[in-house]
Amino acid sequence: MSDPGNAPVAAPVGTDEKITFSKVAKRFGPKVVLQDLDLNVKVGERVTLIGPSGSGKTTILRLLMGLEQVTSGTIRVDGEYFSHMERRGKLVPASEKHLRLARRRIGMVFQQYNLFPNMTVLRNITEAPVRVLGKSRADAEARARELLAMVGLEDCEGHRPHQLSGGMQQRVAIARALAMQPEVLLLDEVTAALDPELIGGVLNVLREIAATTDITMLIVTHEMRFAQDISDRVLMFDGGQVVEEAAPGKLFSDPDHERTRQFLSAVLEKT
């Protein structure tokens, strides 16, 4: 990560802004993955990122989870620095302790389910709330059962992951993320590893979450119909930059940028 050196602490962001990327760049060696990204997501907003593989979409989510570090620029959540921390009026790169505390408000569901194979479904969901949030086992289990009912798996709490289909495992992963009471939910191609007949069930769970909660959602997906249904705003990425952003009705029916038209034509031909 670049050292901000003597850079002063920036001015506050708007009170309705949940996530703020300010001039964020990310490089892996000579490869530029993100270029001076400015991105604001409002409280409760659902924003979907689309674009070709390698355009920087997943990197944005990984930066927000602290799994990668910015090369330059800053990230804030609720106006508080996430990628950096203040020290004597200056910005310095965030410590691991700072990141660990800051990302408690953020949940992420990955392409791969990443469930603990030796734990039951119930234990997969309750482990982090008990160990990280300090919840009692009884309270964590009560909430886990509510979430399992919400994702349609109330009869599976005693199963282990290998006894479930891929779609069922992904629904457990969604329940596990929600059990941490996140204010922000990051979804990274959550249907990419699923057989086609399993995709609809997972997407319906996410539609239900969007309809019944005020969780801020940042979504990376190639499921264009889902993006249309769930999004307040859609951003088209290419080459580490936003080439177009609009409400889903506008972007999917009448995009302004030729690169967006090319991408949507290629993607929609496959569906």
C-alpha positions as CSV (number, residue, x, y, z in Angstrom):
1,M,0.0,0.0,0.0
2,S,1.3,3.5,-0.8
3,D,2.1,5.6,2.3
4,P,-0.1,8.7,2.4
5,G,2.8,10.4,4.1
6,N,1.8,13.9,5.1
7,A,-1.6,13.7,3.5
8,P,-4.2,15.4,5.8
9,V,-7.4,13.8,6.9
10,A,-10.0,14.4,4.2
11,A,-13.3,16.3,4.7
12,P,-16.3,14.4,6.0
13,V,-18.6,12.7,3.5
14,G,-22.3,13.1,3.3
15,T,-24.3,11.5,6.1
16,D,-26.3,9.3,3.7
17,E,-23.2,7.8,2.2
18,K,-22.5,4.3,3.4
19,I,-19.4,3.4,1.3
20,T,-17.0,6.0,-0.2
21,F,-14.1,5.1,-2.5
22,S,-11.9,8.2,-3.1
23,K,-9.4,8.0,-6.0
24,V,-8.8,4.4,-5.2
25,A,-6.2,2.6,-7.3
26,K,-5.1,-1.0,-7.1
27,R,-2.1,-2.5,-8.8
28,F,-0.6,-6.0,-8.8
29,G,2.9,-5.4,-9.9
30,P,2.7,-3.5,-13.2
31,K,-0.9,-4.5,-13.8
32,V,-3.4,-1.8,-13.0
33,V,-6.7,-3.3,-11.8
34,L,-8.4,-0.2,-10.6
35,Q,-7.7,3.4,-11.7
36,D,-8.6,6.3,-9.5
37,L,-12.0,5.0,-8.6
38,D,-14.6,7.4,-7.1
39,L,-17.6,5.4,-5.9
40,N,-20.3,6.3,-3.4
41,V,-23.0,3.9,-2.2
42,K,-25.8,5.4,-0.1
43,V,-27.3,3.8,3.0
44,G,-29.7,1.0,1.9
45,E,-28.8,1.3,-1.8
46,R,-28.3,-1.8,-3.9
47,V,-25.6,-1.3,-6.5
48,T,-24.6,-3.9,-9.1
49,L,-21.2,-4.0,-10.8
50,I,-21.1,-5.6,-14.2
51,G,-18.4,-6.0,-16.8
52,P,-16.0,-8.5,-18.3
53,S,-13.7,-10.7,-16.2
54,G,-10.7,-8.9,-15.0
55,S,-12.3,-5.4,-15.1
56,G,-11.8,-4.9,-11.3
57,K,-15.3,-5.7,-10.0
58,T,-14.3,-8.4,-7.5
59,T,-11.3,-6.4,-6.4
60,I,-13.6,-3.7,-5.2
61,L,-15.4,-6.2,-2.9
62,R,-12.1,-7.7,-1.7
63,L,-10.8,-4.2,-0.8
64,L,-14.0,-3.6,1.2
65,M,-13.4,-6.8,3.2
66,G,-9.8,-5.9,3.8
67,L,-8.6,-8.9,1.9
68,E,-6.6,-6.6,-0.4
69,Q,-5.0,-3.3,0.4
70,V,-5.4,-0.2,-1.7
71,T,-2.3,1.0,-3.7
72,S,-3.5,4.6,-3.3
73,G,-6.6,6.5,-2.4
74,T,-8.9,5.8,0.6
75,I,-12.1,3.9,1.5
76,R,-14.6,5.0,4.1
77,V,-17.6,3.3,5.6
78,D,-20.2,5.4,7.4
79,G,-17.7,8.3,7.0
80,E,-15.0,6.5,9.0
81,Y,-11.8,5.4,7.4
82,F,-11.6,1.7,6.5
83,S,-8.5,1.4,4.4
84,H,-6.6,3.9,6.6
85,M,-6.7,5.2,10.1
86,E,-6.0,8.6,11.6
87,R,-2.8,9.1,13.7
88,R,-1.9,12.6,14.9
89,G,-4.1,14.2,12.3
90,K,-2.6,12.3,9.4
91,L,-3.6,9.1,7.6
92,V,-1.6,5.9,7.9
93,P,-2.4,2.4,6.4
94,A,-5.0,0.5,8.5
95,S,-3.6,-2.0,11.0
96,E,-5.0,-5.5,11.1
97,K,-6.8,-4.6,14.4
98,H,-8.5,-1.6,12.7
99,L,-9.6,-3.7,9.7
100,R,-10.9,-6.5,12.0
101,L,-13.1,-4.1,13.9
102,A,-14.2,-2.1,10.8
103,R,-15.3,-5.1,8.8
104,R,-17.6,-6.4,11.5
105,R,-20.3,-4.4,9.9
106,I,-19.7,-6.0,6.5
107,G,-20.7,-9.4,5.3
108,M,-19.6,-11.2,2.1
109,V,-20.8,-14.2,0.2
110,F,-18.2,-15.7,-2.2
111,Q,-18.5,-17.7,-5.3
112,Q,-17.3,-20.8,-3.3
113,Y,-19.3,-21.5,-0.3
114,N,-16.4,-21.8,2.1
115,L,-18.4,-23.7,4.8
116,F,-16.6,-25.6,7.5
117,P,-16.9,-29.2,6.4
118,N,-16.5,-30.7,9.9
119,M,-19.4,-28.5,11.4
120,T,-23.1,-28.9,11.1
121,V,-25.1,-26.3,9.2
122,L,-26.3,-24.8,12.6
123,R,-22.7,-24.6,13.9
124,N,-21.5,-23.0,10.6
125,I,-23.9,-20.2,11.1
126,T,-23.5,-19.7,14.9
127,E,-19.7,-20.0,15.2
128,A,-18.8,-16.4,14.3
129,P,-21.7,-14.7,16.2
130,V,-20.6,-16.5,19.3
131,R,-16.8,-16.0,18.9
132,V,-16.7,-12.6,17.3
133,L,-19.9,-10.8,18.4
134,G,-19.9,-12.4,21.8
135,K,-23.5,-13.7,21.5
136,S,-24.7,-16.5,23.8
137,R,-25.0,-19.9,22.1
138,A,-28.7,-19.9,22.7
139,D,-29.3,-16.5,21.1
140,A,-27.0,-17.4,18.2
141,E,-28.9,-20.6,17.6
142,A,-32.3,-19.0,17.8
143,R,-31.2,-16.4,15.2
144,A,-29.7,-19.1,13.0
145,R,-32.9,-21.1,13.0
146,E,-34.8,-17.9,11.9
147,L,-32.3,-17.5,9.0
148,L,-32.5,-21.1,8.0
149,A,-36.3,-20.8,7.8
150,M,-35.8,-17.6,5.6
151,V,-33.5,-19.5,3.2
152,G,-35.8,-22.5,3.1
153,L,-33.4,-24.9,5.0
154,E,-35.1,-25.2,8.4
155,D,-34.9,-29.0,8.3
156,C,-31.1,-29.1,7.6
157,E,-29.6,-27.6,10.8
158,G,-28.0,-31.0,11.7
159,H,-26.6,-31.7,8.2
160,R,-23.0,-31.3,7.3
161,P,-22.1,-29.4,4.1
162,H,-21.3,-32.6,2.1
163,Q,-24.9,-33.7,2.6
164,L,-26.2,-30.6,0.8
165,S,-26.4,-29.6,-2.8
166,G,-24.4,-26.6,-4.1
167,G,-27.5,-24.4,-4.0
168,M,-28.3,-25.4,-0.5
169,Q,-24.7,-24.8,0.6
170,Q,-24.8,-21.3,-0.9
171,R,-28.0,-20.5,1.0
172,V,-26.3,-21.6,4.2
173,A,-23.4,-19.2,3.3
174,I,-25.9,-16.4,2.9
175,A,-27.5,-17.2,6.2
176,R,-24.1,-17.3,7.8
177,A,-23.3,-13.8,6.5
178,L,-26.6,-12.4,7.7
179,A,-26.1,-13.9,11.2
180,M,-23.3,-11.4,11.7
181,Q,-25.9,-8.6,11.4
182,P,-24.1,-6.8,8.6
183,E,-25.0,-3.3,7.5
184,V,-23.3,-4.0,4.2
185,L,-23.6,-7.2,2.2
186,L,-21.1,-8.0,-0.6
187,L,-22.1,-10.6,-3.1
188,D,-19.4,-11.9,-5.4
189,E,-20.8,-14.0,-8.3
190,V,-22.7,-16.1,-5.8
191,T,-24.3,-18.3,-8.5
192,A,-21.1,-18.8,-10.6
193,A,-20.3,-22.3,-9.1
194,L,-23.9,-23.5,-9.3
195,D,-25.6,-25.8,-11.8
196,P,-28.2,-23.9,-13.8
197,E,-31.2,-25.5,-12.1
198,L,-30.0,-24.3,-8.7
199,I,-29.5,-20.7,-9.5
200,G,-33.1,-19.6,-9.2
201,G,-33.4,-20.7,-5.6
202,V,-30.4,-18.7,-4.5
203,L,-31.4,-15.6,-6.4
204,N,-34.9,-15.8,-4.9
205,V,-33.4,-15.8,-1.4
206,L,-31.4,-12.6,-2.3
207,R,-34.5,-11.0,-3.7
208,E,-36.3,-11.6,-0.5
209,I,-33.4,-10.1,1.5
210,A,-33.5,-7.0,-0.7
211,A,-37.3,-6.7,-0.3
212,T,-37.4,-7.2,3.5
213,T,-34.3,-5.6,4.9
214,D,-32.5,-2.2,4.6
215,I,-29.0,-3.8,4.2
216,T,-26.8,-1.9,1.8
217,M,-25.8,-4.3,-1.0
218,L,-22.9,-4.3,-3.5
219,I,-23.3,-7.0,-6.0
220,V,-21.0,-8.5,-8.7
221,T,-23.0,-10.7,-11.1
222,H,-23.5,-11.9,-14.6
223,E,-27.1,-12.6,-13.9
224,M,-28.6,-9.6,-15.8
225,R,-32.2,-10.3,-15.0
226,F,-31.4,-10.5,-11.3
227,A,-29.4,-7.2,-11.6
228,Q,-32.4,-5.6,-13.2
229,D,-34.7,-6.8,-10.5
230,I,-32.7,-5.9,-7.4
231,S,-30.6,-2.9,-8.3
232,D,-31.1,0.8,-7.7
233,R,-28.0,1.5,-9.8
234,V,-25.8,-0.5,-12.2
235,L,-22.2,0.3,-13.0
236,M,-20.4,-1.0,-16.1
237,F,-16.7,-1.6,-15.5
238,D,-14.0,-2.0,-18.1
239,G,-10.3,-1.8,-17.7
240,G,-10.5,-0.8,-14.0
241,Q,-12.8,2.1,-14.6
242,V,-16.5,2.9,-14.6
243,V,-17.5,3.5,-18.2
244,E,-21.2,4.0,-17.5
245,E,-23.7,4.0,-14.7
246,A,-27.4,4.3,-14.7
247,A,-30.6,3.0,-13.2
248,P,-31.1,-0.6,-14.4
249,G,-34.1,0.3,-16.7
250,K,-31.9,2.8,-18.6
251,L,-28.7,0.8,-18.7
252,F,-30.1,-2.5,-19.8
253,S,-32.6,-1.0,-22.4
254,D,-30.7,2.0,-23.7
255,P,-27.1,2.1,-22.7
256,D,-25.1,5.2,-23.8
257,H,-21.6,3.7,-24.1
258,E,-20.6,1.4,-27.0
259,R,-18.6,-0.8,-24.6
260,T,-21.7,-1.4,-22.5
261,R,-23.7,-2.3,-25.6
262,Q,-21.1,-4.8,-26.7
263,F,-20.9,-6.4,-23.2
264,L,-24.6,-6.7,-22.8
265,S,-25.0,-8.2,-26.3
266,A,-22.4,-10.8,-25.6
267,V,-23.8,-11.7,-22.1
268,L,-27.4,-11.8,-23.1
269,E,-26.7,-14.0,-26.1
270,K,-25.6,-16.7,-23.6
271,T,-28.7,-16.6,-21.6
